[in-house]
Amino acid sequence: MQDKKVWLITGAGRGLGSFIAKAVMAAGDQVVATGRNPEKVKQTLGEHADLLVVKLDITNAEDAVWAVQAAQERFGRIDVLVNNAAGFHAGFFEELSMEDLEQELATNLIGPMKVTRAVLPLMRQQGSGQIISISSTAGLVGFPFNSAYCLSKFGLEGWMEALQGEIEPFGLQTMTVNPGFFRTELLSDESTNYASSVINDYTDRREQNSQFYKDKHGKQEGDPAKLAQALIELSALPKLPRRFIAGIDAISITEKQVADRQQEMAAYRDLSMSLDFDTDPLSKVIS
């Protein structure tokens, strides 16, 4: 029986991924830290007996397979996959190009799918494993100026919920994490891309929203080190929660979303309940 868990973390060279990797090693577990630039990952995390750094561009399925093979060769198993790597294409839908939208999906949705697909055979063979995917409050609520990001995160949410039912019989678990604003690198120039097209009708709001995100970078209320510790605590539970709403702002946003949904459902409940086929009373008599 192996005492140490093995965690494979995407996007571990900076931001939340680096905090998770450091916290996992500090807790005594083993880490497969991946990133597009392995040298940067090594610079961030340093040297450690329980650390394996592997190149992984999550949009490349071959990279994903190789990362899993390297993890298995070094540590023999993967107990926890953290789908963390992501990018942010900010902008109004009309100003975002189709290439912007496709790139956001490739990184934030299809990428995690490729990595998870590579990990699942090993976890099924083990009969155990956890898949933790970092979503966002933008996976629960559609925010203006976030069309591409919401598109990718809403997709991640639906995929993870469906996946849980598919892999649960094999002893595998999933958890979707919905952070609010945490002080990571997501809003940095390296991670955030703004729509290049300009439509005059959006100019005032575009400038306001762009400035908001630029001003917010480095001042987010959430502490990523505390979030990393929370994920370790949750991973140690016998059963993962299906969803973890992370942060005071995320709780507030989610509570409002739930209340709004309940209000809308109640307002049109009678109309909704009237949509079944009518039963013909004569058909019962004849039968």
Secondary structure as the mmCIF struct_conf table of DSSP 4:
data_model
#
loop_
_struct_conf.conf_type_id
_struct_conf.id
_struct_conf.beg_label_comp_id
_struct_conf.beg_label_asym_id
_struct_conf.beg_label_seq_id
_struct_conf.end_label_comp_id
_struct_conf.end_label_asym_id
_struct_conf.end_label_seq_id
BEND BEND1 LYS A 4 LYS A 4
STRN STRN1 VAL A 6 ILE A 9
BEND BEND2 THR A 10 GLY A 11
TURN_TY1_P TURN_TY1_P1 ALA A 12 GLY A 13
BEND BEND3 ARG A 14 ARG A 14
HELX_RH_AL_P HELX_RH_AL_P1 GLY A 15 ALA A 26
TURN_TY1_P TURN_TY1_P2 ALA A 27 GLY A 28
STRN STRN2 GLN A 30 GLY A 35
BEND BEND4 ARG A 36 ARG A 36
HELX_RH_AL_P HELX_RH_AL_P2 PRO A 38 LEU A 45
TURN_TY1_P TURN_TY1_P3 ALA A 49 ASP A 50
STRN STRN3 LEU A 51 LYS A 55
TURN_TY1_P TURN_TY1_P4 ILE A 58 THR A 59
HELX_RH_AL_P HELX_RH_AL_P3 ALA A 61 PHE A 75
BEND BEND5 GLY A 76 GLY A 76
STRN STRN4 VAL A 80 ASN A 83
STRN STRN5 PHE A 88 ALA A 90
STRN STRN6 GLY A 91 GLY A 91
HELX_RH_3T_P HELX_RH_3T_P1 PHE A 93 GLU A 95
BEND BEND6 LEU A 96 LEU A 96
HELX_RH_AL_P HELX_RH_AL_P4 MET A 98 LEU A 105
HELX_RH_PI_P HELX_RH_PI_P1 ALA A 106 ILE A 110
HELX_RH_AL_P HELX_RH_AL_P5 GLY A 111 GLN A 126
TURN_TY1_P TURN_TY1_P5 GLY A 127 GLY A 127
STRN STRN7 GLY A 129 ILE A 134
HELX_RH_3T_P HELX_RH_3T_P2 THR A 137 GLY A 139
TURN_TY1_P TURN_TY1_P6 LEU A 140 LEU A 140
BEND BEND7 VAL A 141 VAL A 141
TURN_TY1_P TURN_TY1_P7 PRO A 144 PHE A 145
STRN STRN8 ASN A 146 ASN A 146
HELX_RH_AL_P HELX_RH_AL_P6 SER A 147 ILE A 167
HELX_RH_3T_P HELX_RH_3T_P3 GLU A 168 PHE A 170
TURN_TY1_P TURN_TY1_P8 GLY A 171 GLY A 171
STRN STRN9 LEU A 172 PRO A 179
BEND BEND8 PHE A 181 PHE A 181
STRN STRN10 PHE A 182 PHE A 182
BEND BEND9 ARG A 183 GLU A 185
TURN_TY1_P TURN_TY1_P9 LEU A 186 LEU A 187
BEND BEND10 SER A 188 SER A 188
TURN_TY1_P TURN_TY1_P10 ASP A 189 SER A 191
STRN STRN11 THR A 192 TYR A 194
HELX_RH_3T_P HELX_RH_3T_P4 ASN A 200 TYR A 202
HELX_RH_AL_P HELX_RH_AL_P7 THR A 203 LYS A 216
TURN_TY1_P TURN_TY1_P11 HIS A 217 GLY A 218
BEND BEND11 GLU A 221 GLU A 221
STRN STRN12 GLY A 222 GLY A 222
HELX_RH_AL_P HELX_RH_AL_P8 PRO A 224 SER A 235
TURN_TY1_P TURN_TY1_P12 ALA A 236 ALA A 236
BEND BEND12 LEU A 237 LYS A 239
BEND BEND13 ARG A 242 ARG A 242
STRN STRN13 ARG A 243 ALA A 246
BEND BEND14 GLY A 247 GLY A 247
HELX_RH_AL_P HELX_RH_AL_P9 ILE A 248 ALA A 267
TURN_TY1_P TURN_TY1_P13 TYR A 268 TYR A 268
HELX_RH_AL_P HELX_RH_AL_P10 ARG A 269 MET A 273
TURN_TY1_P TURN_TY1_P14 SER A 274 SER A 274
BEND BEND15 ASP A 276 ASP A 276
HELX_LH_PP_P HELX_LH_PP_P1 PHE A 277 THR A 279
HELX_RH_AL_P HELX_RH_AL_P11 PRO A 281 ILE A 286
#
